[in-house]
Amino acid sequence: MDELRPGLWTWTARHPDWTTPDDGWGPDVRSYALAAEGVLVLVDPLAPPPEVDDLAAGREVAVLLTVWDHRRSTADCVTRFGADVHAPHEAAARLVPPAAGYAVGDALPGRLLAQTAFWPNEAALWSAAHGALFTGDVLLNEHGLSIPPDDWLEGAATPDEVRAGLRPLLELPVELVLPTHGAPVADDAYAQLEAALS
C-alpha cells in the first residue's frame, strides 16, 4: 500500500475475472483509500490490505464505486468495516449489498464530488483537497493515459464522442489522475488528461 499524498493511499490486487491481455487491461487493478473528516473512503476496493483496517479504526467507512462492475470486494467491506456503499444511480439498483445512488454534481463522503464519466452508469470522483480525479473505466493508464479501446465502446459511442463528453473534466485543476486500470498519473497530470481528451 502506497501513500500518494497525506491522507490518500493506493494498492493493487489481481482481479479474479482477468483472463488474457486481449481483455485490454492488465491482471492487477488499482484501488484507493482517502481519509477526510472522520471518514475513510474506499474507491473501487479490491482485497483491501491489512493496513486499511488500521486506517478504518475510529472512522466511518464508505465504499464509492465509479461503475457498477467495480463492486469487487464491496460485500467484504460492508462486513469487515460496516461500510456504506455509494454508486451511480443507474448502477445502484444492480448491486448486492444495496447501494445509495448518486448523480453527477452530488457531494459524497470524504468531500468527493461526482463528475461526468460520459456513461450514465459511471462517474469520475473529484477530490478538491488533493487535486485528484478518480476514474473507473473511462480513463485508463495501461499504456499512457487514454480513453478505453474501441472494443470496450461496443459501438455505443465513438471515441470522439467519449472525449467530447469528458472535456468538462478539464475545467478542474487536476494534479493527479487516479485510474483503476494502470498507474496513478502525477507528473503533468493536467497536460496528460488534456492530451487524452484531445
Wavefront OBJ file of the C-alpha trace (Angstrom):
o trace
v 0.000 0.000 0.000
v 1.459 3.344 -1.068
v 0.671 6.815 0.255
v 0.295 9.200 -2.677
v -0.284 12.262 -0.526
v -1.127 12.697 3.164
v -4.497 11.022 3.644
v -4.536 9.371 0.198
v -3.375 5.788 -0.453
v -3.441 3.227 -3.230
v -2.893 -0.513 -3.642
v -3.195 -3.123 -6.353
v -4.608 -6.637 -6.377
v -5.063 -9.283 -9.029
v -8.559 -9.200 -10.495
v -10.240 -12.624 -10.264
v -12.002 -12.199 -13.630
v -8.873 -11.343 -15.611
v -8.213 -13.850 -18.380
v -5.810 -12.626 -21.077
v -4.007 -9.479 -22.233
v -6.609 -9.374 -25.017
v -9.040 -8.048 -22.390
v -7.419 -4.631 -22.889
v -6.381 -4.361 -19.247
v -3.761 -5.963 -17.039
v -4.297 -8.573 -14.327
v -3.742 -6.118 -11.473
v -6.283 -3.402 -10.797
v -5.957 -0.436 -8.510
v -7.988 0.753 -5.538
v -7.769 3.867 -3.396
v -8.370 4.977 0.187
v -8.969 8.575 1.234
v -9.268 9.798 4.823
v -11.206 13.015 5.449
v -13.382 14.385 8.250
v -13.631 11.167 10.247
v -14.500 9.099 7.167
v -12.409 6.576 5.293
v -13.488 6.347 1.666
v -12.569 3.260 -0.347
v -12.799 3.778 -4.107
v -13.484 0.623 -6.157
v -11.843 -1.568 -3.480
v -10.444 -4.991 -4.296
v -8.899 -7.063 -1.497
v -8.105 -4.206 0.924
v -4.760 -4.968 2.620
v -4.435 -5.146 6.440
v -3.291 -1.515 6.608
v -6.839 -0.493 5.695
v -8.082 -1.973 8.977
v -5.789 0.440 10.826
v -6.998 3.374 8.720
v -10.631 2.402 9.347
v -10.248 2.291 13.138
v -12.383 5.020 14.691
v -13.767 6.178 11.345
v -16.932 5.629 9.399
v -16.186 3.780 6.173
v -17.793 4.433 2.794
v -17.274 2.464 -0.400
v -17.633 4.611 -3.515
v -17.975 2.789 -6.806
v -17.222 4.581 -10.054
v -19.055 1.946 -12.102
v -21.276 -0.977 -11.089
v -18.958 -3.793 -12.156
v -16.234 -2.415 -9.895
v -18.132 -3.865 -6.935
v -15.093 -6.130 -6.443
v -14.733 -6.544 -2.630
v -17.701 -4.359 -1.718
v -19.566 -7.087 0.174
v -16.420 -7.874 2.172
v -16.009 -4.163 3.026
v -19.593 -4.000 4.275
v -18.969 -6.992 6.546
v -15.430 -6.060 7.572
v -15.839 -2.316 8.135
v -19.606 -1.755 8.332
v -19.221 0.346 5.175
v -21.977 2.264 3.463
v -21.960 1.829 -0.315
v -22.493 4.544 -2.941
v -22.727 4.001 -6.709
v -24.014 5.917 -9.742
v -27.848 5.907 -9.759
v -28.085 3.723 -12.852
v -25.721 1.201 -11.245
v -27.038 1.195 -7.680
v -30.073 -0.983 -8.425
v -27.826 -3.809 -9.702
v -25.752 -4.071 -6.550
v -25.810 -6.508 -3.682
v -25.339 -5.346 -0.979
v -27.586 -2.338 -1.652
v -26.027 0.979 -2.559
v -27.156 4.583 -2.259
v -27.380 6.080 -5.726
v -25.632 9.300 -6.657
v -25.613 11.577 -9.700
v -23.133 13.947 -11.316
v -22.828 17.013 -9.108
v -23.630 15.170 -5.868
v -21.433 15.654 -2.814
v -20.199 12.342 -1.444
v -18.404 11.134 1.691
v -14.828 12.340 2.050
v -15.663 15.670 0.372
v -15.697 13.990 -3.026
v -17.821 15.394 -5.815
v -19.297 13.222 -8.570
v -18.218 14.273 -12.066
v -19.181 13.191 -15.550
v -17.663 9.991 -16.911
v -19.705 10.182 -20.148
v -21.656 6.968 -19.491
v -24.838 7.214 -17.378
v -23.792 4.246 -15.215
v -20.315 5.602 -14.448
v -18.851 8.632 -12.704
v -15.478 10.166 -12.005
v -14.859 11.384 -8.459
v -13.161 14.691 -7.687
v -11.216 15.499 -4.522
v -10.522 19.233 -4.479
v -8.369 18.811 -1.355
v -5.932 16.608 -3.281
v -6.490 17.911 -6.817
v -7.280 14.276 -7.566
v -9.601 12.782 -10.171
v -10.569 9.133 -9.583
v -11.654 7.301 -12.723
v -13.123 3.849 -13.239
v -13.193 2.506 -16.785
v -13.484 5.763 -18.720
v -9.779 6.664 -18.418
v -7.037 4.044 -18.331
v -3.290 4.304 -17.845
v -2.185 0.892 -19.044
v -0.034 2.331 -21.875
v -0.345 6.066 -21.289
v -3.456 7.913 -20.196
v -6.282 7.249 -22.652
v -9.955 6.569 -23.068
v -10.900 2.871 -23.351
v -10.118 0.917 -26.516
v -12.730 0.823 -29.274
v -13.875 -2.716 -28.426
v -14.876 -1.527 -24.934
v -17.171 1.053 -26.517
v -19.058 -1.748 -28.332
v -20.416 0.662 -30.930
v -22.388 2.563 -28.279
v -20.308 5.693 -28.879
v -17.369 6.817 -30.962
v -14.040 7.711 -29.363
v -14.609 11.348 -30.341
v -17.998 11.339 -28.572
v -16.408 9.930 -25.419
v -13.606 12.514 -25.486
v -16.106 15.340 -26.007
v -18.251 14.032 -23.153
v -15.246 14.027 -20.829
v -13.970 17.516 -21.680
v -15.819 19.129 -18.738
v -13.189 17.391 -16.575
v -10.657 19.861 -17.990
v -12.390 22.608 -16.010
v -10.965 21.030 -12.837
v -7.463 21.932 -11.563
v -6.299 18.321 -11.858
v -2.973 17.447 -10.214
v -3.498 13.677 -10.020
v -5.433 11.302 -12.266
v -6.173 8.104 -10.365
v -7.378 5.354 -12.704
v -8.322 1.895 -11.511
v -6.593 0.360 -14.536
v -2.949 1.406 -14.596
v -0.703 3.610 -12.512
v -1.646 6.948 -10.962
v -0.704 9.968 -13.075
v 1.120 12.586 -11.028
v 3.626 14.168 -13.421
v 1.949 16.783 -15.612
v -1.405 15.165 -14.871
v -3.466 18.002 -16.321
v -1.427 18.031 -19.546
v -1.768 14.252 -19.844
v -5.512 14.487 -19.277
v -5.797 17.242 -21.874
v -3.828 15.134 -24.373
v -6.013 12.068 -23.734
v -9.157 14.102 -24.413
v -7.898 15.996 -27.473
l 1 2 3 4 5 6 7 8 9 10 11 12 13 14 15 16 17 18 19 20 21 22 23 24 25 26 27 28 29 30 31 32 33 34 35 36 37 38 39 40 41 42 43 44 45 46 47 48 49 50 51 52 53 54 55 56 57 58 59 60 61 62 63 64 65 66 67 68 69 70 71 72 73 74 75 76 77 78 79 80 81 82 83 84 85 86 87 88 89 90 91 92 93 94 95 96 97 98 99 100 101 102 103 104 105 106 107 108 109 110 111 112 113 114 115 116 117 118 119 120 121 122 123 124 125 126 127 128 129 130 131 132 133 134 135 136 137 138 139 140 141 142 143 144 145 146 147 148 149 150 151 152 153 154 155 156 157 158 159 160 161 162 163 164 165 166 167 168 169 170 171 172 173 174 175 176 177 178 179 180 181 182 183 184 185 186 187 188 189 190 191 192 193 194 195 196 197 198
